[in-house]
């Protein structure tokens, strides 16, 4: 799935990276704990989170995450957007809650990142 499809499914506003929406992603990881992102995320993963600050973008940069969707209508400040732009990380915002966002993407065929336990 590409980011343009994600944007359409989640009815998200693109805050940075409109020209990067053709990028493919393989999995989704959803959480507000950046320590979990560091522990479990793999390549070409989309991060869904309600944690709306520069730390989220710095974590995405460390894990080579190409896109972040902020849920619950959250919008990052200018510093966070500037950091995303410097690192080529697509930033979107959706009014949907985290649970619904995950359900929509899962039912559209996008799988979650691997867990530390057996997969479903």
C-alpha positions in Angstrom: 0.0 0.0 0.0 1.3 3.5 -0.6 0.9 6.6 1.5 -1.6 8.2 -0.9 -4.0 5.2 -0.2 -3.4 5.6 3.6 -4.2 9.3 3.3 -7.5 8.6 1.5 -8.5 5.8 3.8 -7.9 7.8 6.9 -9.2 11.1 5.4 -6.0 12.6 6.6 -4.6 16.1 5.9 -1.0 16.0 4.6 1.0 18.5 6.6 4.3 17.7 5.0 5.3 15.5 2.1 2.6 15.7 -0.5 5.2 14.9 -3.2 6.2 11.7 -1.3 2.8 10.0 -1.1 3.6 7.4 -3.8 6.0 5.8 -1.3 5.1 2.2 -0.4 4.8 0.9 3.2 4.7 -2.7 4.4 3.4 -2.5 7.9 1.8 -0.2 10.6 2.8 0.4 14.2 0.5 2.3 16.5 1.5 3.6 19.9 2.3 6.6 22.0 5.4 5.1 23.7 8.4 5.8 21.6 10.4 3.2 23.5 8.1 0.6 22.0 8.6 2.1 18.6 12.4 1.7 19.1 11.9 -1.9 20.2 9.5 -3.3 17.6 9.4 -1.3 14.4 10.8 -2.6 11.1 11.5 -1.2 7.7 8.8 0.7 5.7 6.5 1.0 8.6 3.9 3.7 9.1 3.7 5.1 12.6 0.3 6.1 14.0 0.5 8.0 17.2 -1.1 10.7 19.4 2.3 11.8 20.7 2.7 15.1 18.8 6.1 16.5 19.5 9.7 16.5 18.0 10.6 13.3 19.9 8.2 11.4 17.6 10.0 12.6 14.5 13.4 11.9 16.1 12.3 8.4 16.8 11.0 8.0 13.3 14.3 9.1 12.0 16.2 6.6 14.1 14.1 3.7 12.9 13.9 4.8 9.2 10.1 5.4 9.5 9.1 7.3 6.4 5.7 8.5 7.6 3.8 9.5 10.7 0.1 10.0 11.1 -1.0 11.9 14.1 -4.5 10.8 15.3 -7.3 12.5 17.2 -6.9 15.6 15.1 -3.5 16.4 16.6 -1.2 18.7 14.7 2.5 19.2 15.3 4.1 22.6 15.9 6.4 24.3 13.4 9.6 22.8 15.0 8.2 19.3 14.6 7.2 19.9 11.0 10.6 21.4 10.2 12.3 18.4 11.7 10.1 16.1 9.6 11.0 18.1 6.4 14.7 18.0 7.2 14.5 14.2 7.4 12.0 13.6 4.5 9.3 12.1 6.8 5.8 12.5 5.6 3.4 13.9 8.3 -0.3 13.6 8.2 -3.1 14.2 10.7 -6.5 12.4 10.9 -9.5 13.2 13.1 -9.9 9.4 13.7 -8.9 7.8 16.9 -6.0 5.4 17.0 -8.2 2.3 17.3 -10.4 3.2 14.2 -7.3 4.2 12.2 -5.7 0.8 12.8 -9.0 -1.0 12.0 -9.4 0.8 8.7 -5.8 0.1 7.6 -5.9 -3.6 8.8 -9.2 -4.3 7.0 -7.7 -2.7 3.9 -4.8 -5.3 3.9 -2.1 -3.5 5.8 -0.5 -5.6 8.5 0.9 -4.6 11.8 4.5 -4.7 12.7 5.7 -8.0 14.2 5.1 -8.4 17.8 7.4 -10.1 20.4 4.9 -13.0 20.6 3.4 -15.2 18.0 1.6 -13.5 15.1 -2.2 -13.9 14.7 
